[in-house]
Amino acid sequence: MTFRFNTPVDQLLREGNRIYGVKYSNEVIKADSYVIALSSRSVPARPRC
């Protein structure tokens, strides 16, 4: 498990209904599971269609 604090996510990479990666800066993180914790100062999270 790796915690990445104060890391803005640029894009959730998905295939159908499945998230297969998280892109931030010039890096893509791939994992079996993801936890996204938003603070009270975060912008609203909503899927881009």
Backbone as CSV, one residue per row, in Angstrom:
resi,resn,N_x,N_y,N_z,CA_x,CA_y,CA_z,C_x,C_y,C_z
1,MET,0.837,-1.151,0.000,0.000,0.000,0.000,0.893,1.228,0.000
2,THR,0.524,2.187,-0.827,1.245,3.454,-0.910,0.266,4.595,-0.744
3,PHE,0.594,5.524,0.122,-0.215,6.725,0.290,0.456,7.853,-0.471
4,ARG,-0.327,8.595,-1.233,0.189,9.751,-1.957,-0.625,10.965,-1.516
5,PHE,-0.088,11.701,-0.574,-0.781,12.858,-0.034,-0.588,14.069,-0.941
6,ASN,-1.593,14.933,-0.956,-1.525,16.183,-1.725,-1.137,15.941,-3.183
7,THR,-1.743,14.923,-3.777,-1.453,14.570,-5.163,-2.699,14.803,-6.004
8,PRO,-2.729,15.868,-6.788,-3.897,16.113,-7.638,-4.007,15.056,-8.735
9,VAL,-5.174,14.485,-8.877,-5.428,13.485,-9.920,-5.887,14.204,-11.180
10,ASP,-5.222,13.927,-12.292,-5.604,14.533,-13.567,-6.725,13.767,-14.250
11,GLN,-6.688,12.441,-14.108,-7.681,11.637,-14.832,-7.779,10.245,-14.229
12,LEU,-9.005,9.734,-14.136,-9.227,8.325,-13.817,-9.319,7.595,-15.142
13,LEU,-8.480,6.612,-15.352,-8.471,5.867,-16.610,-9.430,4.693,-16.471
14,ARG,-10.368,4.617,-17.372,-11.374,3.565,-17.237,-11.602,2.849,-18.553
15,GLU,-12.087,1.649,-18.386,-12.475,0.793,-19.500,-13.852,0.262,-19.148
16,GLY,-14.873,0.783,-19.798,-16.242,0.441,-19.414,-16.523,1.015,-18.038
17,ASN,-16.965,0.166,-17.105,-17.248,0.607,-15.738,-16.084,0.377,-14.785
18,ARG,-14.941,-0.027,-15.306,-13.797,-0.398,-14.470,-12.702,0.659,-14.535
19,ILE,-12.210,1.084,-13.381,-11.057,1.986,-13.304,-9.808,1.112,-13.362
20,TYR,-8.931,1.361,-14.318,-7.711,0.556,-14.416,-6.449,1.366,-14.120
21,GLY,-6.590,2.673,-13.923,-5.417,3.481,-13.616,-5.799,4.883,-13.185
22,VAL,-4.843,5.546,-12.561,-5.005,6.926,-12.141,-3.835,7.708,-12.715
23,LYS,-4.128,8.786,-13.440,-3.076,9.595,-14.050,-2.905,10.883,-13.264
24,TYR,-1.656,11.183,-12.933,-1.323,12.473,-12.344,0.048,12.866,-12.861
25,SER,0.232,14.159,-13.097,1.453,14.670,-13.723,1.750,13.842,-14.966
26,ASN,2.923,13.263,-15.044,3.284,12.416,-16.193,3.354,10.956,-15.801
27,GLU,2.665,10.578,-14.735,2.734,9.209,-14.228,1.347,8.584,-14.206
28,VAL,1.302,7.276,-14.446,0.065,6.507,-14.344,0.286,5.428,-13.294
29,ILE,-0.634,5.354,-12.342,-0.583,4.330,-11.306,-1.644,3.297,-11.635
30,LYS,-1.251,2.029,-11.667,-2.200,0.936,-11.901,-2.233,0.048,-10.663
31,ALA,-3.443,-0.365,-10.288,-3.615,-1.209,-9.103,-4.899,-2.013,-9.233
32,ASP,-5.085,-2.965,-8.331,-6.310,-3.758,-8.304,-7.452,-2.981,-7.669
33,SER,-7.125,-2.102,-6.705,-8.133,-1.316,-5.992,-7.603,0.082,-5.745
34,TYR,-8.529,1.035,-5.608,-8.172,2.420,-5.364,-9.067,2.985,-4.275
35,VAL,-8.525,3.903,-3.478,-9.298,4.647,-2.499,-9.023,6.114,-2.769
36,ILE,-10.068,6.877,-2.994,-9.926,8.304,-3.219,-10.574,9.008,-2.036
37,ALA,-9.779,9.741,-1.305,-10.271,10.475,-0.139,-10.217,11.963,-0.460
38,LEU,-11.368,12.600,-0.488,-11.450,14.024,-0.809,-11.611,14.828,0.466
39,SER,-10.944,15.945,0.539,-11.093,16.795,1.706,-12.279,17.732,1.511
40,SER,-12.604,18.466,2.543,-13.739,19.391,2.459,-13.442,20.559,1.527
41,ARG,-12.177,20.767,1.176,-11.797,21.863,0.277,-11.628,21.391,-1.166
42,SER,-11.959,20.150,-1.448,-11.809,19.616,-2.801,-12.933,20.089,-3.701
43,VAL,-12.651,20.127,-4.984,-13.712,20.413,-5.939,-14.608,19.190,-6.024
44,PRO,-15.876,19.361,-6.376,-16.778,18.211,-6.456,-16.255,17.162,-7.448
45,ALA,-16.312,15.906,-7.037,-15.872,14.811,-7.908,-17.069,14.324,-8.716
46,ARG,-16.903,14.282,-10.010,-17.963,13.750,-10.859,-17.328,13.165,-12.106
47,PRO,-17.931,12.115,-12.641,-17.354,11.484,-13.832,-17.476,12.395,-15.050
48,ARG,-16.472,12.368,-15.892,-16.547,13.088,-17.175,-17.050,12.122,-18.226
49,CYS,-18.085,12.519,-18.926,-18.652,11.638,-19.949,-18.421,12.194,-21.328
